[in-house]
C-alpha cells in the first residue's frame, strides 16, 4: 500500500457514496464526481458502499460489474488520487464482494484491502503519516454487511469490533498515544437517531423511524447538527450495531463515524463526543435529493486534527443550478426510499387522482 502523508500540515479526504449504478454509469454521476475532485483536490477518496446496483438484472453478469467498476475507478486514475472503499448492502447483491474487491485493486490508485479472517469483506484501516513519518491520522473502513430480511439490515459481527479495538491499541503503541481516527461504513449506527427530535404523531416534515424506532416520527434537531444539514428520509439502521458505537467511545480517539445508505440525508453532529454524519448519495441512476446530491469533504491540520472541518459539496453548487436537468433524473427521485414513504406517496397519488376525477365529474355535470 502506498504511503499517505500530511503535506504542508494539511490533509483532505473526500467521501463519495451510493453511486448505485449498472454498466454505463450515468454521465451526470461521473460529471459530479469529476467536478468535485477538480474543485477540492483531495488527498484520499473513500467510497462508502452501494457503488454498483447489485439488484439490477444486468449486474448478475460479472463482466458488467467489472465494467461498472472500471468506470468508477476512472476519475481517480485520471487525476492520480488514491481511493479506498467499503461495500454496501446492494453491492453484495451482485457478484461476491471478494471478486469485486479484486477488480477494484487492479486500479493503480486503489489502496483498499481485506483483513483476512474477519467477517465480511474489505475491513481495513489506512494510516496517514505526519510529516515526521509517525501515525497522525487513521481511517477505518468496515463492512456493514447486507439485508437481514423483512426490510432490516445486519449488524456488525463481534470479530470486526474486536479487530477495531486491537488495531486502536496497536496504533497507540506505534504513535505513543491514541491516533485520531475516522470510521466509514455504509449503514449508519443507531446512535444517529440522537440527532433527531422524536414525535408521537406525524407532523410537518416528520418521518417515521426504522427498526427499533418505528413507533415514533422524527425531525432533524437543528440545535445538534452542523449548519446546512438535511434529513430527507428515514434513518435505516440495523436493529443493533453490536456495540460498535460503545467501543468507539472507549478511548476518545474516534473523531467521527460517517455513513451513506440513506441517499437523501446529509447532516452531521456530535453524539457523546463523536461526530455522526451522512454523505448524500451522488448517483443519478438511483433515487436522490435532486441537486443536493453531492460528496462530503474532511479537512485536517496536522497541528490539531481533532479540530477537523467537514462540509457537503452539492451538484447544485458545483454547476450553479436549482433543478436536475433531465426528466429521467426527476422521475428517479420520486422512487420511494422506504415502505412508509411508498405508502405516503401512494396515498397522495390516490388523493390527487380522486381530486382530478371529482373535477372531471363536476365538469360533465355542468356541461
N, C-alpha and C positions, 0 to 999 in steps of 0.2 A: 504493500500500500504506500502511495506517495505521501510525503510528509506535508502537513499543513501547518502554517505558522503565521502569527501576527506580523504585519509589516507596517512600520511607522506607528506601532502601537494600536493598530486598528484591525478588525476582522469583521466580515459581513457574511451572514447566512441568509439564504432565501428559501422559503418553504413553498412548494408547489404541490397541489393536491387535487385529486378527483378529476384527472384528465378524462377518464372513463370513456374510452373510445375504442372503435374497432379499426380494421385496416383502413388506410387512408384517413388519418386523423384530420378532424375539421380544421380548415385553414385559419379560422378565427382563433382557435385554441393555440395553434402554433404561433400565430401573429402576436397574441397576448404574451406568451412566454418569451418570445424573441425580444419584444419591446421592453419587457420588464428587465430582462438580462442586460440589454444595452443601456437602459436607464440607470440601473443600480450597480452593475458590475460586481456581483457577489463573489466572495472567495470560495463559497461552497453552496451547493443547492441540495436540499433534502426533499425527496418525493415521498409523500406520506399516504400512499395507498390508492387503490382503485385507479391505477394507471390504465388498465385495459378493461373493456366492457365484457367481462367473462361470461355473462349470461346471454350474449349475442350468439346466434347460431354459427356465424362465421368464425367465432373465437374458439370453437371446438377443434378447429384445424390449426395445428401447431405452426404451420408456415405463415398463416395470417397473424397469429400472435407475435411471432418473431418480426414480421413486417411492421406491426404497430410499434413494437419496442424499438426497432431501428429508427422510426420516425421520431419517437420521444427522445431518444438519445442525441439526435442530430443537432438541435440548437446548442447543447452543451459542448459537443465535439467541435462545432464550428467556431466557438469562442474560447475553447481551451479551459472550460470551467469544470472542476471536479464536482461530481454529484454522487449521492448515495440514495438509498430507498428503503422503505418498509412496504409490506404488502397489505392490501385491504380485503374486505370480505368478497368483493366482486372479482378481484384478480384471480383468486383461487377457484373460481367457478369455471375458469378456462383450463388450460393445461396445468400440471403441477407447478407449484411455486419454485421448486428446485430447478426445473427446466427453464423457467423464465429468468431466474437469477443468473443462470449460465449465459443466457443471451445478453442480459444487461452487462455482465462483466467482460464480454467481448469488446465493449467500448473502452477505448483507452482512458476515458475520463471517469469511468465508473469505479468508485472505491468501496462499493458495498461488498459485504461478505457474510457468510453464515458461520455462527459459532457451533461447532459440532456437538451433538448430544443434547441440545436444547429443544424444547417443544417449539413447533412452528418452523419458519424458515426466514433467514435474514436478520436474526438478532445479532447485533454487534454494536461496538462503540468506536468513536473516532476522536482521537486526541488532537487538539490544536495547541501547538507549542508556542510558548512565549519567545521573544527574540533571543533569550539565552538558551533555548532548547529544552527547557523543562515544561511539563504539562501546565497550561494556563487556562484551558477551557476543554470541556468534554461534551460530546454529543452521543446520546444513547438512541438507538433505533430498535424498536421492539415490534414483533409480530403480534397483532391483537386478534389474529385468527379470523374465523368466519361466522356464518349464521349458526344459531343453535336451535332452529325450528320455532314455529309459531311466532315468527317475526322478531325473535330475540337474537342476541349475539353472545358468543362465547367469552368467558373471562380469560385472563392470562392464566398460565399454569404456574404452580409454585416454583418449579425449577427456573423459570425465567426471572422471577423476583429474587430468588437466591443468587442467581448469576449477577443480577444488578448489584446486590449488596456486596458480593465478593469483589466485583470489579471496582466498586467505590473504594473499598479498603486497599486494593492493590494500587490504585492511583494515589491514594493518600501516602502509601509507602514510598512511591516514586517522587512525589512532589513535596513531601514533608508536611502536608496539610490536605484537607479535603479540597478537591478540584471543583470549581464552579461548573455546573452542568445544566444542559437542556435535555429533555426527553421528548422524542417524537414517536407517535404511533397513530394508527388510523382511527380507531374507535375511541371516543372520549371516556374518561372516568366519571363515576357517579358524582364525585365532589363538585363537578362543574355546575350542577344544579344549585349550588350555594351562591352562584352569581345571579340567580333569578329570584323573583318575588312570587310566592305561591298564592293562588286564589282558589276559593271553594267552587266558584262558578266561572263559566266562560264569559269574559268581558271583552271590551275593545282591545284587540291586539294580543289577547291571552291565548296561549297554545297549550293543548293538553300534553301532559308529561308522558314518559315512556317507561316500560318495565316497572320498577318499584315506585314510580312517581305518577302512575296513571290516574290516581284518584284526585289529582289537582290540575289546575291550569296555571300557566306561568307567563310572566312578562320579564323582560330584562331589567335588572336593578341598575339604573344609570349611576347610582352613587357608588357602586362597587367596581364597575368596569372602566377601562380606559376610554377617553372620548372617541366618538365615532363608531363604536361597536354596534353591530346589528344582529338581531335574532329574527330569522325568517322561518324557522321550523323547529319542531320538537328536538330535544337532545336525545338521540338514540343511543343510550348507554346499555351495557350488559347488565344483567341482574346483579352482578358483583364484579369488582375489579380484582378480586382475590387478594386484596391487601397492598396493591401497588402504591396507592397514594399514601397510605400509612408508612410504608417503607421509605418513600421519598421524603417524608417529614423528619426522619430519624436523626440525620446528622447536619442538616442545614445547608448542604451543598447544592441541592436542587433549586435552580432559579425559576424554571418554568417547564410545564408539560403542555405540548401543543398537538392538535389533532386536525383531522379532516372529517370525512364521513358525512356530515350534515352540511350540504353544499351551500345553504343559504344563511349559515351562521358565520359571523366574522368578529366576534367580540373576544375580549381577554381581560382578566382581572385577577387580583391576588386572593387566594384562599389559604389561610394558615401559613402565610409567608411564601407560598409557591404560586406563581402566575399560572393560571389555567386558561388556555385560549384556543380559538379556532382559526384556521386559514379558510377563506371561502373557496369553493370549488372553482376551477378555472376552465373546465371543459364545456364546450358549446354543444357537444353531442349528447350531453346529459342535462337534466334539469338544473337550473341555477338561479342566481339572483340578478338576472338581467345584466346590465353593465356594471353591476357590483361584483361580478366575477373578478378574481384577482389572485394575488400572491401576498405572502407575508414576509417582511424583511426584519432581520435582527442585526443590530449594530453594537459592537463591543469595543471598549477601550481596555487595553491590557492593564492599565494602571488601576482600573476599577470595573472589572467585568460584571460585578453584581448590579451595577447601575446601568445595565444594558437598556437599549431602546428598541421598541418594536412598533411596526406600523403596517397597515394594509395598503397595497397599491392596486387600484382597480382598473379594469378595462376602460371604464368611462373617463377616468382621469388621464390615462395614457393617450387616449385617442380623442379626448375632448368631445364626448358625445353623451347624450342622456338616454339614448334608446339603442337596443340591439338593431342591427341593420337588416337582418333577414327575417322573413315571416317564419321560417322553419325554426329559428332560434327562439322566437317569441312563443311559438307553439310548444317547443320543448320545455320552456319554463313553466308551462301550465300543467306539466306532469305532476301528479300528487307526490309529495315527499314522504307520506305515511298513510296508513289506512284511515286515520282520523281526518287527515287532510283530504283524502279521496271522498270520504262521506260528506265533509263540509262542502267541497266543490260540487258534489253530486246534488246536494240539497239546493245550492244556489242555482245550479243549472235548471233543475226542475221548477224552481220558483220563477226563473226567467222565462222558461217555456210556457208556464201557466199564465204569466202576465201577457206574453205575446198572443197566446190563444184567446185570452179574455178580450184583448183589444180587437182581434180579428172578428170574434163573435159579435162584439158591440157594433163594429162597422157593418157587418152583414145585416144586423137587425135594423140599423139606422137607414141603410140603403134599401 
